[in-house]
Amino acid sequence: QVQLVESGGGSVQAGGSLKLSCAGSGKISRMCSMAWYRQAPGTEREFVSSIMTDGTTNNADFVKGRFTISQERAKNMVYLQMNSLKPEDTAVYFCQACRKYWGQGTQVTVSS
C-alpha cells in the first residue's frame, strides 16, 4: 500500500517562502512521476509542478520561476520550494505519485 505524507505547510506573509516535503512509503515504482497539486476553497484541484525519474520537470504557468520541485528518489521524497509567495497561492497542497496516489494535503496560507 502506497502512502504519501506532506509536511511543511504554514502561514506566511506575501513575499515569503515555504518548502513542502512529501514522504512516500510502500511500493512506489522508481519509474513513477511525482507531482504537486493544489486546491483553494471552492475551486478544483490544479496542477502545480511535476518531476520525472530523470529529473525532467514541468510547471504550471503561474509558477513562473517562483517554485522549484526536487526529489530524492532513493528516499521516496519530493519537495516543493516556494518563493515569492502571493495571497493567491493560498491552498491545500497535495502530493501525487504515479498519477494515482495522493497524500492528505498540507495547508499553505499567504497573507497580504
Backbone torsions as a table, in degrees:
resi	resn	phi	psi	omega
1	GLN	NA	131.0	-179.3
2	VAL	-89.2	134.8	175.6
3	GLN	-127.9	137.1	175.5
4	LEU	-124.2	130.0	-178.9
5	VAL	-126.4	118.1	178.6
6	GLU	-91.4	152.4	174.7
7	SER	-153.4	169.0	175.1
8	GLY	101.8	-4.5	177.7
9	GLY	-70.3	170.9	179.5
10	GLY	167.2	-165.7	-179.4
11	SER	-113.2	130.4	178.4
12	VAL	-139.2	163.4	174.4
13	GLN	-86.5	157.4	178.2
14	ALA	-53.9	137.3	-177.3
15	GLY	93.7	-11.8	-178.9
16	GLY	-80.5	-176.3	-176.8
17	SER	-132.5	152.3	171.9
18	LEU	-144.4	150.7	173.6
19	LYS	-122.0	118.2	178.1
20	LEU	-91.7	146.1	176.5
21	SER	-125.5	149.2	176.3
22	CYS	-133.1	120.3	179.2
23	ALA	-105.1	122.7	-180.0
24	GLY	-103.4	145.9	175.1
25	SER	-139.9	161.7	-178.0
26	GLY	94.3	-165.4	-174.6
27	LYS	-85.7	79.1	175.7
28	ILE	-98.3	115.9	-179.8
29	SER	-61.7	137.8	176.2
30	ARG	-64.4	-14.5	-179.6
31	MET	-88.3	-5.3	-176.2
32	CYS	-74.4	145.8	168.9
33	SER	-79.5	154.9	176.1
34	MET	-123.2	147.4	-176.0
35	ALA	-150.7	163.3	172.5
36	TRP	-119.0	137.6	173.5
37	TYR	-126.6	166.8	175.7
38	ARG	-144.6	156.7	179.5
39	GLN	-143.5	118.0	175.9
40	ALA	-91.0	156.7	-179.5
41	PRO	-54.6	131.7	177.1
42	GLY	76.7	9.2	-179.7
43	THR	-125.0	168.1	176.8
44	GLU	-82.8	156.3	176.2
45	ARG	-65.4	136.4	-178.2
46	GLU	-127.9	151.1	179.8
47	PHE	-69.9	140.1	176.6
48	VAL	-114.5	-57.5	-174.7
49	SER	-161.5	151.7	177.6
50	SER	-141.0	160.3	178.8
51	ILE	-143.0	134.8	179.4
52	MET	-91.8	172.8	-178.8
53	THR	-63.6	-28.7	-179.6
54	ASP	-86.7	4.8	177.6
55	GLY	92.3	-3.1	177.7
56	THR	-64.9	131.2	-178.4
57	THR	-115.6	157.5	175.5
58	ASN	-140.4	135.6	-175.7
59	ASN	-129.3	148.6	172.7
60	ALA	-67.9	153.8	-177.8
61	ASP	-58.7	-35.5	-175.4
62	PHE	-70.2	-13.4	177.6
63	VAL	-65.4	-46.5	172.8
64	LYS	45.7	45.9	176.8
65	GLY	78.0	1.1	-179.6
66	ARG	-83.5	-31.6	-176.8
67	PHE	-110.0	146.1	176.9
68	THR	-132.5	123.8	176.5
69	ILE	-94.6	142.4	177.8
70	SER	-147.5	172.0	-175.9
71	GLN	-151.2	158.2	167.8
72	GLU	-131.2	88.4	-172.1
73	ARG	-63.3	-33.4	-179.4
74	ALA	-62.6	-24.8	179.7
75	LYS	-105.3	3.9	-175.8
76	ASN	55.2	43.0	179.6
77	MET	-116.3	141.4	171.5
78	VAL	-134.6	145.5	-174.2
79	TYR	-127.8	158.0	172.6
80	LEU	-136.7	106.5	175.5
81	GLN	-86.3	121.2	-177.8
82	MET	-117.0	118.9	179.1
83	ASN	-117.2	165.5	178.5
84	SER	49.2	48.5	-176.2
85	LEU	-66.2	146.3	-179.7
86	LYS	-120.6	158.1	177.8
87	PRO	-56.0	-32.8	180.0
88	GLU	-71.9	-6.1	173.9
89	ASP	-82.7	-6.3	179.1
90	THR	-60.8	123.5	-176.5
91	ALA	-177.9	171.3	166.6
92	VAL	-90.2	128.1	-178.0
93	TYR	-103.2	130.3	-175.9
94	PHE	-116.5	142.3	172.7
95	CYS	-94.3	142.1	178.5
96	GLN	-131.1	140.4	176.0
97	ALA	-127.1	140.6	174.9
98	CYS	57.0	22.4	178.0
99	ARG	62.3	17.7	179.3
100	LYS	-147.7	-18.6	179.6
101	TYR	-100.6	140.7	-176.7
102	TRP	-128.6	147.5	169.9
103	GLY	-87.3	-177.7	-176.6
104	GLN	-86.7	-13.8	176.9
105	GLY	96.6	156.1	176.0
106	THR	-136.4	135.6	-174.1
107	GLN	-81.3	133.3	172.6
108	VAL	-121.1	124.4	179.9
109	THR	-125.0	123.6	-179.4
110	VAL	-116.8	121.1	-179.1
111	SER	-101.2	151.1	-177.9
112	SER	-89.7	NA	NA
